């Protein structure tokens, strides 16, 4: 499969985390390899440990990065396991770490992956195809209450309750096309005529649930910051408010250090700040980038530095 994917905020992210042009870096979400390729270009003596749990992404990135093959270590795993991956590859610390938390365009564009509400395919949505848990399980096995909760929380969908009830009544649902029709029937016509595709939020919610996307972010950030060398930097791109909130709060917690209640006269927890936040406000794409790549419109970049 061809992995044609335009990396968002490429220069802003890569330039923001390079601290040593001969350093060791980690790309926690390799995708098509766009960010890693840019880093290897700008830091000509660097090397990168590149992680992705999608084997198709790894294989495509190997082609994209063929000119830099000796400087890249490819790891087919979830970024939550960054510490284990670093240890297995003899890496004690990184000069910079980056992540792009968005789903890759080729995953959406390849119908057989079952991510897209624009194509008909078997329900799937697994980023790691070695997993035996897919959208088929979520759609056909979750209770109406559980479906309502994830569609409302992860999709921020106002019609979550109706959609969940309609899904349960329509079971078994085996394809993305069937699911789209169920969602359309659940969303009132007036609401369908406003905004984007009526299935967009529900598909996002199911994808997040299948892949445990939000559960891994805070833990991965904490592990990544532990692996950063002093003055090393971490940069993370998010694409929706739930992700951005987690990144913002995780950075704030690591920058604060002390977790004692405010009314304690002295600190007894002993926690010290680990990072300083470089981007007080998130970096947003330029107007020209948004015009060239519609996927960039919701992107936000946050960068922090290890103390």
Helices and strands as residue ranges (DSSP letters): H 10-17, E 24-27, H 34-42, E 47-52, H 55-64, G 66-71, E 72-76, G 79-81, H 82-88, E 94-100, H 105-109, G 111-113, H 135-141, H 144-154, H 160-170, H 176-186, H 189-192, H 200-211, H 213-227, E 228-238, H 241-256, E 275-277, E 283-284, H 287-292, G 294-298, E 300-306
